Amino acid sequence: MALAEEMRFGFGRNWAEFVDTRLSDTAIEDSRRHMAGMLRLDDFRGKVFLDIGCGSGIHSLAALRLGAEHVISFDYDPDSVATTKRVKSFAGDPPNWEVFQGSVLDAAQMASLPKADIVYSWGVLHHTGDMWTAVRNAAIPLKPDGDFYIALYSSDNYVDPPPAYWLDLKRRYNLAGPLRRRLMEWQYAARVVLLPELKAGRNPLRAIRDYGLRGMAFWTDVRDWLGGWPMDFASLAETQAFCRREFGLTLVNVKTGQGCTEYVFADPALSARWAEIEAARALIPLPGPFTHVGGRHYVAELPGLEAMADSNEQPQRSRLMLYEDGVMLGLAHSVHAHIARYGGGRFSHWGPTLSFSSSDGSDPNTNGRTYAYCERF
């Protein structure tokens, strides 16, 4: 038990450094734009926004700036609570923003919270030591017609090396001294950013400088990733099935290709907004036959869609979604080698082609299933 507590990463101290050095209106705007885009909402007027594991508080502030009527932020880590309170002060101490310490694993506390229109938890629930209980409890305050917006580390994205490798690395990072941690951070940055950018003929230092995922800073996210412990992984299929089984919710939006897969779940039968969005997502049949490239990798031609496809310059530009028998496969922007080796519904819209695998790795030419795509999911 003592070792487990010793290894628990101090997210709050990491966020405090971010707030000290990188908090800006630009960072808040990046977060605001990202959340609004995922939820397909222009503003949060009249909505209660619950931020579970608020961390830096930047996403709660972004929700406030989107016009949320009431923002509720809590975190298990007292340093994160203190940092969020500082951000609240930065925003002028708005009276409709509550900040307190709490645990998503405390079902009684979750039941005592006001019902929320948007339950938001980005990169948190897998760090509780009991991920599926955390996901289950996170949905307790959700209104029946609300949006359940969570992000979990994806086992789909961590196949080479696999989750076991990263868990061992996190353990070593948390037990290391300051100098060893800095070295591990640079080794990780070299592997995932510096060398790939150099190989692509781009300036790697520019990639670090321009990094702005959800308003975050590059080195803050590196430390957050390496230090994050305890830790669980979940696949898209597991998460989708869990939320359908436990809550009766449909996956209405998803963003993959990063460490965390972002999910928005809702009930289109109760949410007029998502019902309208779902109805507007016209599915276009994917014409075969499909060319077998190797392994589980098949290719379909999509002439005329090159302008919206991924590219070396914009590797996550495409918003195309692939469906198998009317069910979204979700694993967009996948590496072609992973499509061939692992299958599982991975796909990539690159140039004039769609590289994809069936959900179970079978031949899409002969498995009797239909394939379709939505151009702008």
Stockholm file with secondary structure:
# STOCKHOLM 1.0

chainA/1-377         MALAEEMRFGFGRNWAEFVDTRLSDTAIEDSRRHMAGMLRLDDFRGKVFLDIGCGSGIHSLAALRLGAEHVISFDYDPDSVATTKRVKSFAGDPPNWEVFQGSVLDAAQMASLPKADIVYSWGVLHHTGDMWTAVRNAAIPLKPDGDFYIALYSSDNYVDPPPAYWLDLKRRYNLAGPLRRRLMEWQYAARVVLLPELKAGRNPLRAIRDYGLRGMAFWTDVRDWLGGWPMDFASLAETQAFCRREFGLTLVNVKTGQGCTEYVFADPALSARWAEIEAARALIPLPGPFTHVGGRHYVAELPGLEAMADSNEQPQRSRLMLYEDGVMLGLAHSVHAHIARYGGGRFSHWGPTLSFSSSDGSDPNTNGRTYAYCERF
#=GR chainA/1-377 SS CHHHHHHSCCHHHHHHHHHHHHCCHHHHHHHHHHHHHHHTCSCCBTCEEEEESCTTSHHHHHHHHTTBSEEEEEESSHHHHHHHHHHHHHTTCCTTEEEEECCTTCHHHHHHSCCEEEEEEESCGGGSSCHHHHHHHHTTTEEEEEEEEEEEEBTTTCCSSCHHHHHHHHHHHHHSCHHHHHHHHHHHHIIIIIHHHHHTTSCHHHHHHTCCGGGCCHHHHHHHHHHCCSCCCBCHHHHHHHHHHHHCCEEEEEECSSSEEEEEEECTTTCHHHHHHHHHCCCEECCSCCEEEETTEEEEECTTCGGGSBCSSCTTCCCCEEEETTEECCBCSCCHHHHHHHCTTBEEEETTEEEECCTTSCCTTTSCCCEEEESCC
#=GC SS_cons         CHHHHHHSCCHHHHHHHHHHHHCCHHHHHHHHHHHHHHHTCSCCBTCEEEEESCTTSHHHHHHHHTTBSEEEEEESSHHHHHHHHHHHHHTTCCTTEEEEECCTTCHHHHHHSCCEEEEEEESCGGGSSCHHHHHHHHTTTEEEEEEEEEEEEBTTTCCSSCHHHHHHHHHHHHHSCHHHHHHHHHHHHIIIIIHHHHHTTSCHHHHHHTCCGGGCCHHHHHHHHHHCCSCCCBCHHHHHHHHHHHHCCEEEEEECSSSEEEEEEECTTTCHHHHHHHHHCCCEECCSCCEEEETTEEEEECTTCGGGSBCSSCTTCCCCEEEETTEECCBCSCCHHHHHHHCTTBEEEETTEEEECCTTSCCTTTSCCCEEEESCC
//
